[in-house]
């Protein structure tokens, strides 16, 4: 779990994409937003979902960097919203240990 969150924390994306995603993440609804990216069927746990989302987002970011015509900033923001929402759920389910 910590590995996934560390990977997320190390992502560096343009400020405008992150700001837009933070605004959208406030309205994150797992059943709607996550299903849009992972398709029908059982929704995976947040950790597993984040691994899949990281892969999808990496492909989007590669298209952004190369200027491909298939790149969509809207889709990129949407996947970042889902990633932020899932990370929030994962952090809530596994709070850091309190020192004794």
N, C-alpha and C positions, 0 to 999 in steps of 0.2 A: 504494500500500500504506500509506504513512504517513497519507494522508488518511483512510482507513478506521479506522485505529487512533486517530487524533485524534478522530474522531467518537465512537468507543466511549469514549474517555477523558472526553469531555465530557458523556456521559449522566449524568443525575441521577435516581436512582430511590430509593424508600424503603429505608432501611437493612435492614429485615427481608427484603425481596425479595433484596437483594444478598447478605446473609449466607447465606440458604438456597441461592442459586445457587452461591456459592463452595464450599459443602459438596458439592453435587451435581457440580460441575465436576471434582472429584477423580476421579470415576468415569466421565468422559465417554468414550464410544465412538462415534466418528464414523459408522460404518456403521449403527449402530442409531439414535442420537439425531438425527442430521442428516436421515436418511431420513424419520423421523417427521414432520418439519416441511416438507421439500421434496418428498416423495413418491418414487415409484419412478423408476428410470432412473439415468443417470449422475450421480454426485455432482460438483458443481462444485468448483473450487479454492476454498481458504479465503477469498480476497478476494471472489470472486464470491458465495460462499455468505453471507458476512457482509453484503454489500449487500442481499441478499434478506431475511436475518434482521432487519436493522435496520428494514426496511419493515414486516415482520410485527409486530415488537415495538412499533413506533410506534403501530400500530393498537390493539394490546393496551393500551398505556399510555393512549391516548385513552379507551378504554372504561373503564379503571380510574378515570381522573380524572372522568369524567362519571357514574360509578356505574351503568353499564348492567348489566342483569341477565345479559347474555351474558358478562361478564367473569369469568375464572377465575384466581385467584391461582396455582393449581397449574400451569396452562398458562403463565402469565407466568414463573414460576420456571423451568419447563422450557425455554422459549425463551432465557432468560438463561443457563442452563447451556450450551446449545448455542453461544451467542454467545461465552461465555468460553472454551469449548473450542476453537472455531475461531480466536479471537484468539491463544490460546496456540500453536496450530499455525502460524499466520501469523508470529508473532514468532520462533518457532524456525527457520522457513525463511528469515527475513530478519533476522538479527541486526544490531544497530546497528554502523556502521563504527567501528573503533578509530582514535583519533587517532594520527598518526605522530610 
